[in-house]
Amino acid sequence: MTLPDNMNGPDWGCVRDAWEEMRNRRMMPMRIGYDPEFRAKLAEDHREIAGYNNYEYGRMAVEALGEILDSDSRVLEIGAGPGTLTIPLSGQVKQIVVVESSDAAVASLSKNLLGCRVENVEVMNRNWLEMGEREVGDGFDLVVCSHFLWQMKDLKRHLAKMEEVSRGHCAVIQPAGRDSMVKEMWTEITGERYTGEFDPDADHFAYLILRQWGRLVDVRNVNYSVERSFDQEVRYIASFIGKSVEVDSRMKEQIEQYVSLKSLSKETQSAVVMWWESPV
Ligand SMILES: C[S@@+](CC[C@H](N)C(=O)[O-])C[C@H]1O[C@@H](n2cnc3c(N)ncnc32)[C@H](O)[C@@H]1O
């Protein structure tokens, strides 16, 4: 893979260190002691929430990307999960090829594709990092990933690889900010002030790299709504707390009490959508 010339300059080191430090926090495995089925239930929650309000998150992102999409577009999506973006995008383009490494995510995506009668999506159950350019294929009009950047240890390599298989545009969509319930509960349980330990934001790193490469990046912010049931909210909070301390039955009760006190309602969240032209 050819990397842009100016990507290993001396000014990059501190940004790379910050990326690694933040990534290590976000990718920490969660420790949940109270329910052996927790992971499967959480995956099902993600699948349901991805489809909330007819895939609102994805619809808003697709709307933001409207000017670079048309009904002839061929799209490559990396790390599609349950189809949060894939499903609304499928109605606007000719074809989507998905690269998704997790068997569970592929099962969840397949279920959603079937449920929505989507037929123009090809799913490759593969690890993006292990695929050569030939296997991925090239000539995609758009190469996109949503809520994916923290999965990549080497962010520059990921962005360069996206560009390599695109003949048109690349796009990154990343949720912005974490809701207050999680942050408050984190402080209550750990006794520490929340300083962004599990904020999903990562777009600013991509922006820095791309501008360093001379790319002109278009950026739009979109809002979308999310609503969780009581059990989903408890699992959602536990999944983040569990990155710091093991969540046992007593702690689960503490989270439940907290969620009972706060009335659950529809929340508005934001995401950053950025896109740029791939160099030919
Ligand atoms: C946080 S989820 C985001 C899912 C979806 N794009 C969304 O916006 O909700 C990240 C997804 O990337 C997948 N993933 C992580 N590393 C990957 C890799 N190296 N190759 C392919 N998929 C990967 C995970 O299995 C997971 O489904």
The ligand as a Tripos MOL2 file, in Angstrom:
@<TRIPOS>MOLECULE
LIG
   27    29     1     0     0
SMALL
NO_CHARGES

@<TRIPOS>ATOM
      1 C1        -19.1470    0.0440   16.7570 C.3       1 LIG1
      2 S1        -19.6700   -1.0910   15.5270 S.3       1 LIG1
      3 C2        -20.4520    0.0100   14.3540 C.3       1 LIG1
      4 C3        -21.5070   -0.6560   13.5350 C.3       1 LIG1
      5 C4        -22.2300    0.2150   12.5270 C.3       1 LIG1
      6 N1        -21.3540    0.6580   11.4570 N.3       1 LIG1
      7 C5        -22.8970    1.4020   13.1930 C.2       1 LIG1
      8 O1        -22.6820    2.5270   12.7480 O.co2     1 LIG1
      9 O2        -23.6760    1.1870   14.1240 O.co2     1 LIG1
     10 C6        -18.1500   -1.5170   14.6800 C.3       1 LIG1
     11 C7        -18.3060   -2.6980   13.7480 C.3       1 LIG1
     12 O3        -17.0840   -2.8920   13.0470 O.3       1 LIG1
     13 C8        -16.8000   -4.2900   12.9800 C.3       1 LIG1
     14 N2        -15.3410   -4.4470   12.8180 N.ar      1 LIG1
     15 C9        -14.3790   -4.1830   13.7380 C.ar      1 LIG1
     16 N3        -13.1550   -4.4020   13.2300 N.ar      1 LIG1
     17 C10       -13.3290   -4.8420   11.9520 C.ar      1 LIG1
     18 C11       -12.4420   -5.2410   10.9260 C.ar      1 LIG1
     19 N4        -11.1330   -5.2420   11.1120 N.pl3     1 LIG1
     20 N5        -12.9710   -5.6280    9.7400 N.ar      1 LIG1
     21 C12       -14.3070   -5.6250    9.5560 C.ar      1 LIG1
     22 N6        -15.2010   -5.2620   10.4920 N.ar      1 LIG1
     23 C13       -14.7260   -4.8680   11.6750 C.ar      1 LIG1
     24 C14       -17.3280   -4.8310   14.2970 C.3       1 LIG1
     25 O4        -17.5640   -6.2230   14.2280 O.3       1 LIG1
     26 C15       -18.6080   -4.0120   14.4600 C.3       1 LIG1
     27 O5        -19.6960   -4.6530   13.8510 O.3       1 LIG1
@<TRIPOS>BOND
     1     1     2 1
     2     2     3 1
     3     2    10 1
     4     3     4 1
     5     4     5 1
     6     5     6 1
     7     5     7 1
     8     7     8 2
     9     7     9 1
    10    10    11 1
    11    11    12 1
    12    11    26 1
    13    12    13 1
    14    13    14 1
    15    13    24 1
    16    14    15 ar
    17    14    23 ar
    18    15    16 ar
    19    16    17 ar
    20    17    18 ar
    21    17    23 ar
    22    18    19 1
    23    18    20 ar
    24    20    21 ar
    25    21    22 ar
    26    22    23 ar
    27    24    25 1
    28    24    26 1
    29    26    27 1
@<TRIPOS>SUBSTRUCTURE
     1 LIG1         1 GROUP 0 **** ****
